[in-house]
Amino acid sequence: MQLLSSASRRIVLRTMLASLACLTFLVPVVAADPAKKETITEAEVNSAQQAWCDGLVKIGKVHKEGGDYKAVATQVIHDLYDYNDGKVFFKPTLAFGKNTFRSTKEGALSYFVGGSKDFPEDSGFALKHWVKVRYDNNATENGIQIHGDIAITMGNVYLTNANGDEVMVDKTFVFRKCKDGKLRLCVHKSALPFEPAK
């Protein structure tokens, strides 16, 4: 086998070094890929669900005390629903007919506090003055799926009124991690449990 000449060895060495230099420049680009999504934690999902429960109670409490409950509801929607940066699929528990789905902030606000001529059937779900709202994720063992910057939960929400009566609704919540790092709902589907005819 014939050995490479000194000139040939230099050419091979330069080619190898050039290849390594290219790889060195590529590594930071791959590591800083802006398309890579940040993963959500289960703790963040549970915190977002608890914030939803607390927000519903707060709207009713401020209304009962004569405060600016519409401003509170607007803030709750801003904090918890992805209307500003994305698209929201919102099918509330008691919505029906042509206004079943609430694709706008105005529709969501009306559902929670009523008073909109565009949604005359709304009496304000949050104005029922729920004193306690809790949730579970019982569709499976933990009822949470996390897929990058999207998290899905399925289970129930339990709402207690001032008389101590509890109502249970089925819920599916899908959260998206937004640009500011907060989780917001991009899907909210809730409904009263099905009761077969007797």
C-alpha positions as CSV (number, residue, x, y, z in Angstrom):
1,M,0.0,0.0,0.0
2,Q,1.5,3.3,-1.0
3,L,1.8,6.0,1.7
4,L,0.4,9.4,1.0
5,S,2.8,12.1,0.0
6,S,3.5,15.0,2.4
7,A,1.4,17.3,0.2
8,S,-1.6,14.9,0.1
9,R,-1.5,14.5,3.9
10,R,-1.7,18.2,4.2
11,I,-4.8,18.4,2.0
12,V,-6.5,15.6,3.9
13,L,-5.7,17.3,7.2
14,R,-7.0,20.6,6.0
15,T,-10.3,18.9,4.8
16,M,-10.8,17.2,8.2
17,L,-10.2,20.5,10.1
18,A,-12.6,22.4,7.8
19,S,-15.2,19.7,8.5
20,L,-14.7,19.9,12.2
21,A,-15.0,23.7,12.0
22,C,-18.3,23.4,10.2
23,L,-19.6,21.1,12.9
24,T,-18.5,23.5,15.7
25,F,-20.5,26.3,14.1
26,L,-23.6,24.0,13.8
27,V,-23.8,22.8,17.4
28,P,-24.8,26.2,18.9
29,V,-27.5,26.6,16.1
30,V,-29.1,23.3,17.0
31,A,-28.9,24.0,20.7
32,A,-30.6,27.4,20.3
33,D,-33.3,26.2,17.9
34,P,-36.2,28.7,18.5
35,A,-38.7,26.1,17.3
36,K,-38.0,23.8,20.2
37,K,-40.9,24.0,22.6
38,E,-40.6,24.2,26.4
39,T,-42.2,21.3,28.2
40,I,-45.0,21.9,30.7
41,T,-44.9,20.3,34.1
42,E,-47.8,18.7,35.9
43,A,-47.4,21.2,38.7
44,E,-48.0,24.0,36.2
45,V,-51.1,22.3,34.9
46,N,-52.6,21.8,38.3
47,S,-51.8,25.4,39.3
48,A,-53.6,26.7,36.1
49,Q,-56.6,24.6,36.9
50,Q,-56.7,25.8,40.5
51,A,-56.4,29.4,39.2
52,W,-59.5,28.8,37.1
53,C,-61.4,27.5,40.1
54,D,-60.3,30.4,42.3
55,G,-61.1,32.9,39.5
56,L,-64.7,31.7,39.3
57,V,-65.2,32.1,43.0
58,K,-63.6,35.5,43.0
59,I,-65.9,36.9,40.3
60,G,-69.0,35.8,42.3
61,K,-67.6,37.2,45.6
62,V,-66.8,40.6,44.1
63,H,-70.3,40.7,42.5
64,K,-71.9,39.9,45.8
65,E,-69.9,42.6,47.6
66,G,-70.9,45.2,44.9
67,G,-67.5,45.5,43.4
68,D,-66.4,45.7,39.7
69,Y,-67.0,42.1,38.9
70,K,-66.8,42.7,35.2
71,A,-63.3,44.0,35.5
72,V,-62.4,40.9,37.6
73,A,-63.9,38.6,35.1
74,T,-62.1,40.4,32.2
75,Q,-58.8,39.9,34.1
76,V,-59.6,36.2,34.8
77,I,-60.3,35.6,31.1
78,H,-57.1,37.5,30.1
79,D,-55.0,35.4,32.6
80,L,-56.6,32.0,31.9
81,Y,-57.7,31.9,28.3
82,D,-55.6,32.2,25.1
83,Y,-57.8,34.8,23.3
84,N,-54.9,37.4,23.0
85,D,-52.3,35.3,21.2
86,G,-54.2,32.3,19.9
87,K,-57.5,30.7,19.2
88,V,-59.9,29.3,21.9
89,F,-62.4,26.5,21.6
90,F,-64.8,27.3,24.5
91,K,-68.0,25.3,25.0
92,P,-69.3,26.2,28.4
93,T,-71.6,24.0,30.5
94,L,-74.8,26.0,30.0
95,A,-74.3,27.4,26.6
96,F,-76.6,26.3,23.8
97,G,-78.1,27.1,20.3
98,K,-76.2,29.5,18.1
99,N,-74.1,30.7,21.0
100,T,-72.9,27.3,22.1
101,F,-69.3,28.0,21.3
102,R,-67.6,31.1,22.5
103,S,-64.7,32.0,20.1
104,T,-64.3,35.6,21.4
105,K,-63.4,37.3,24.7
106,E,-66.8,39.0,24.6
107,G,-68.6,35.7,24.4
108,A,-66.6,34.3,27.3
109,L,-67.2,37.4,29.4
110,S,-70.9,37.2,28.7
111,Y,-71.0,33.6,29.8
112,F,-69.4,34.4,33.1
113,V,-71.2,37.6,34.0
114,G,-74.1,38.1,31.5
115,G,-75.4,41.4,30.3
116,S,-74.6,41.2,26.6
117,K,-77.2,41.9,24.0
118,D,-75.3,39.5,21.7
119,F,-75.8,36.7,24.2
120,P,-79.2,37.4,25.7
121,E,-79.5,33.9,27.2
122,D,-76.6,34.4,29.6
123,S,-77.4,35.1,33.2
124,G,-73.7,34.9,34.3
125,F,-72.4,31.5,35.4
126,A,-70.0,33.1,37.9
127,L,-72.8,35.2,39.4
128,K,-74.4,32.1,40.9
129,H,-72.0,32.9,43.8
130,W,-70.1,29.6,44.0
131,V,-68.3,29.6,47.3
132,K,-66.1,26.6,46.6
133,V,-64.8,25.2,43.3
134,R,-62.5,22.2,43.0
135,Y,-61.4,19.9,40.2
136,D,-60.0,16.4,39.5
137,N,-58.3,14.8,36.6
138,N,-59.9,11.4,36.8
139,A,-60.2,10.3,33.1
140,T,-57.2,8.0,33.8
141,E,-54.9,7.4,36.7
142,N,-53.7,11.0,36.7
143,G,-55.8,12.5,33.8
144,I,-53.1,14.7,32.4
145,Q,-51.3,14.4,29.1
146,I,-48.4,16.7,28.3
147,H,-47.2,17.1,24.7
148,G,-44.4,19.8,24.6
149,D,-46.1,23.2,25.1
150,I,-49.7,21.6,25.2
151,A,-51.3,19.9,28.2
152,I,-54.6,18.1,28.2
153,T,-56.7,17.3,31.3
154,M,-60.0,15.5,31.6
155,G,-62.1,14.9,34.7
156,N,-64.7,16.8,36.7
157,V,-65.2,20.2,38.3
158,Y,-67.3,20.4,41.5
159,L,-69.1,23.7,42.3
160,T,-70.6,24.4,45.7
161,N,-73.1,27.2,46.3
162,A,-73.8,29.2,49.4
163,N,-76.4,26.6,50.5
164,G,-73.8,23.8,50.4
165,D,-75.3,22.2,47.3
166,E,-72.7,20.7,45.0
167,V,-72.9,20.5,41.2
168,M,-70.6,18.3,39.2
169,V,-69.7,19.0,35.6
170,D,-67.5,17.0,33.2
171,K,-64.6,19.0,31.8
172,T,-61.9,18.8,29.2
173,F,-59.2,21.5,29.5
174,V,-56.4,22.0,27.0
175,F,-53.7,24.5,28.0
176,R,-51.0,26.1,25.9
177,K,-47.8,27.6,27.2
178,C,-47.9,31.2,25.8
179,K,-45.1,33.6,24.9
180,D,-45.0,34.9,28.5
181,G,-44.5,31.4,29.9
182,K,-48.0,31.3,31.4
183,L,-50.4,28.4,30.7
184,R,-53.7,29.5,29.1
185,L,-56.8,27.5,28.0
186,C,-57.0,27.0,24.3
187,V,-59.8,24.4,24.7
188,H,-62.5,24.4,27.4
189,K,-65.3,21.9,27.1
190,S,-67.6,21.4,30.0
191,A,-71.0,19.7,30.3
192,L,-73.4,18.3,32.8
193,P,-73.1,14.5,33.1
194,F,-75.3,12.5,30.8
195,E,-78.4,11.0,32.5
196,P,-80.2,8.3,30.6
197,A,-84.0,8.5,30.3
198,K,-85.7,6.3,32.9
